[in-house]
Amino acid sequence: MTFEQPACQKCESPLISRLFCLSCNAFQTVPPEIDYFEVLGFPVCFEINSEDLEELYKRLSLVLHPDFFAAAPEEEKRLSEKASAMLNTAYNSLRETTSRAGYLLSLFTKEKNLNERTLPDGFLQEMFFLQESLDELLESSDSSALNKMNEDLRTRHKEIESYYAPLFKNFKDLPEDSEILQQLQTHLNAERYLRRLLDRIPATD
């Protein structure tokens, strides 16, 4: 997927986002196949500068907010609400590592069949053991042991997240290698299991 700088459908100025032209303040006709990267003006790539993402989101959300179109014609109100909702959805999907990896994987696997339930060897058995251990710790209210488990699980979680960037880079170099996509799916599945365990551990002050 290559990144092409789109132009405004009205004034032909370069667009930052396909939703709206900041040069002439015109809403754009959005193609049905638009992806979240296009919505936010980024190339389809896993590695995104988080500061640039935050800055662009704040700028666009301010311009597109329905409150600024309260006195506008009904069609502009509708377009504002639609564009604002699309912007929020795109931002929430791309700002976090895991959701961005999952979304990008979905773009790359539209015409590919992956095993969506695979886990690393031995991982499921380990999760069953950790689940039982967590049940016991929650019952005993052992805060020290719970904190230790929380730290260990977060370390594992970050370790899995660290696999995404190099795997997506490998896929960019070898786009026909479906095994790379399967590895990404497997790591995402494992991360979801870890997240479920982490969500069960009470927050500490």
Secondary structure, DSSP 4 states (H G I P E B T S, - for coil): ------B-TTT-PBPSBTTEETTTTEE----TT--HHHHTT--S-S---HHHHHHHHHHHHHHH-GGGGTTS-HHHHHHHHHHHHHHHHHHHHHSSHHHHHHHHHHHHTTT----TT---TTHHHHHHHHHHHHHHHHHHT-HHHHHHHHHHHHHHHHHHHHHHHHHHHHHHH-TT-HHHHHHHHHHHHHHHHHHHHHHHSPPP-
